[in-house]
Amino acid sequence: MMNKEEFEKYFKLHNKIVLYTKDNIPITFSKEYHFHFSGGHYEFDIADCEDLADFCKKRGLYLKPNNVQ
């Protein structure tokens, strides 16, 4: 899982990131003037990297899919 500093560094180079739930459901976050969440039948905005890191920690989101079979 990434923390605030890692997200800030990542978004300096990229405009979006795909994270995965424990069930390998992809969730896309894109950088605009804010972070935009899109996935799992929901769409909403996240204020900054700190809020994004907290959200990922609470929801158990990871950078790569798990090896669930």
C-alpha distance (Angstrom), angle and dihedral (degrees) to the residues before:
residue distance angle dihedral
M1 . . .
M2 3.80 . .
N3 3.79 127.9 .
K4 3.82 130.4 -146.3
E5 3.82 95.4 -85.4
E6 3.80 93.3 49.3
F7 3.82 91.3 50.0
E8 3.82 91.1 49.4
K9 3.81 91.0 50.8
Y10 3.82 92.1 46.2
F11 3.82 94.5 49.2
K12 3.81 92.1 50.9
L13 3.82 86.1 68.1
H14 3.82 103.4 29.1
N15 3.81 137.6 42.2
K16 3.80 98.7 -148.7
I17 3.78 142.2 21.1
V18 3.79 131.6 -160.5
L19 3.80 116.4 -144.1
Y20 3.79 126.9 -176.0
T21 3.78 133.3 -137.5
K22 3.80 121.4 -135.8
D23 3.82 86.9 -93.3
N24 3.84 91.4 54.6
I25 3.80 94.7 -107.8
P26 3.83 107.9 154.6
I27 3.80 117.1 -129.2
T28 3.80 119.6 -170.9
F29 3.80 124.3 -148.6
S30 3.79 116.5 -170.5
K31 3.79 128.6 -167.6
E32 3.78 116.7 -127.7
Y33 3.80 120.5 136.4
H34 3.79 82.2 -45.9
F35 3.81 134.9 9.1
H36 3.78 116.2 -80.9
F37 3.81 121.6 -152.7
S38 3.78 118.4 -151.1
G39 3.78 123.4 172.5
G40 3.78 145.8 77.2
H41 3.82 92.1 46.8
Y42 3.83 90.9 -59.1
E43 3.79 135.4 104.7
F44 3.80 125.0 -175.9
D45 3.80 143.0 136.3
I46 3.81 129.6 -101.1
A47 3.80 119.5 -155.2
D48 3.83 104.5 -139.8
C49 3.82 147.4 -22.6
E50 3.79 92.5 -79.7
D51 3.82 91.4 56.4
L52 3.82 89.8 45.0
A53 3.82 91.6 52.5
D54 3.82 91.0 48.3
F55 3.81 91.1 48.4
C56 3.83 91.9 50.8
K57 3.80 92.0 48.2
K58 3.82 92.9 49.6
R59 3.82 93.6 45.8
G60 3.82 96.8 39.6
L61 3.82 96.3 -121.3
Y62 3.81 120.7 172.2
L63 3.81 136.8 -168.6
K64 3.81 94.6 -122.1
P65 3.80 133.0 36.3
N66 3.80 119.0 -100.3
N67 3.77 121.7 -116.0
V68 3.81 93.7 -108.4
Q69 3.78 113.9 161.0
